[in-house]
Amino acid sequence: MSAQSNWPRNRLLLALPAANLKRLMPELENIHCQREQVLMDADRPLDHVYFPDSGVVSVVAVYADGSIIEMATIGREGCTTLQAIFGAKISSVRLLVQIPGDATKMSRPAFTRAMASMPAFRSLMYAHAQAFLEQVLVSVACNGAHSLKQRLARWLLMMRDRSDDDALQITQSLLAEMLGVQRPSITNAARELERAGAIERGRRQVTILDRRRLLTASCECYQLVRSRIAFYLPKTYS
């Protein structure tokens, strides 16, 4: 267990009653996540769940040819527990670190015990599951209905909500993979946002210069996801 006085920072854990969090602390481990680190891979044992404290994790589908596409993102407002909630022991998705930072790790057996013994913890995890599924559904609709520039603006705004800095440590190659497009396409979309004064591209990072302009470029799905998460998890989303 970490000795840091400000750990954990994950807002889902901090939304628990103090007595529940105190009971959980011996089961929690503070870890640092590197950019593009795979926390868990598809078709591998689901040994742990993760509660991001400062980084951002993408939940991605992995295809037979090795290509990937993002289904949802998880930051300090959430956790990677959806499969564990329903008793899965093998992961069907890859958990990929998009924005480096700290996270809280918990073993799956400890998570299962907490679900069984703490009603407040169980209720919070079910609320998170509902919010997570809403995010996935909105993302699916967005991918089919809106332009790449709008989707990129939405994605960057969601990353910023979960980050402590306007400079997002992300490469354009990884952006292309996450949004399911070719690198030239993401470059063109990012260039449009840059010309509008919303962002600035750098080596292995994208810096948000004007959030208002990025909001204007985004589709309505950004606010829709925010409102859905806020409805189910009013104490956790910024």
Summary of the structure (lengths in Angstrom):
residues: 238
radius of gyration: 17.5
end to end distance: 26.5
largest distance: 53.9
contacts: 779
relative contact order: 0.16
helix: 46%
strand: 22%
